[in-house]
């Protein structure tokens, strides 16, 4: 049996889940990738979501994917992009994002 590490109570329904190991470095990695690969982010949105955007920025990461803010014409909205597979640490997270960015450029 697995040990319960985290839980939250929401409106009468209990939600229990494992601790997300990606959250502690999410802000730093988003900042780093937004500086290094900002020009490649719109191509990733086009490749995986199928919409053309002028700008895209990483906002948040978790073990299953990334949240982004994108700009298209006069609209700004959020996009959730799942990873190709779940990740558990910083190296794996950065690696899968870079793989997705590189795949989008092909």
N, C-alpha and C positions, 0 to 999 in steps of 0.2 A: 504494500500500500504506500502511495506517495505521501510525503509530508505536505500539508497545506501551508503555503508561504504567504498568501495574500487573499484578501476578500473584501467585498464591498456590499453594502446593503442598499438597494434601490427600490423605493416605492412598494415594499411588501414582498419583493422577490430577492432572494439571496443570489449573489453571483460570486463564485469562488474560482480562482484561477491561479496558475503558477505566476511567479514574479517574472516580468519581462526583462530579460538580461540585456536588451538593446537600449532601453530607455536611459540608463545612466550616461551613455556617451552620444545620445541622439543629437543634442544641440551642437556639440563640437563637430561631429562628423558632417552634419548638415551645413554648418558654416564653412567647413573646409571644402566640401564638394561644390557648394555654391560659388566659391571663389575660383576653384580650379576648373570646373566643367560647366559653368553657367551657360555658355554658348551651345552646349550639346543637349541641354535639358529639353528644349522644344522638340528636337528630333525624337527624343525618347517618348514624349507624349504622343507625337504623330504615329510612331511605330507601334506602341502598345495600346493606345486608346483610340487612335484613328481620327483625331481632330488636329487641326493646325492651330498653333498658338504662337504669339509673338515672343512671349516671355514665360519662363517657368522657374520656380524656385522651390527647393526642398524646405519643408517646414518642420517635419517630425518623422521619426522612424520608430518602428517596433519590430518584433520578430517576424511578422508576416508581410510587412510592406512599408510603403512610404506615403506620406501626405504631402501634397504640393499645392502651391497657389500658382495659378496660371492666368495670363492675360491674353484675351482674344478680342480684337477690335475694341469696342467700348466696354467690354465685360471683364470682370475679374471674378474667378471662382476657384473652388477647391477641387482637387482630383485625388482620388485614392488609387495608388498603383501597387498591386501585390508583387511581392518578390517571386522569382521563379521557383523558389523553395524556401522553407523557413530557415532563419539564421539564428545563431546563438551568441556570437561574439563580434568584436569590432572588425577584426581582419576579414571574417567571413561576410559581414554586412557590406563593408566597403568593396570587397571583391565582387559580390553579386551586383551591386549598383554599377560598378565600372563595366562589368560584363554586359549589363543591360544597355548602358550608354553606348558601348562599342558596337553592339548588335544593331542598335538603332541607326548608326551612321553608315552601315553597309548598304 
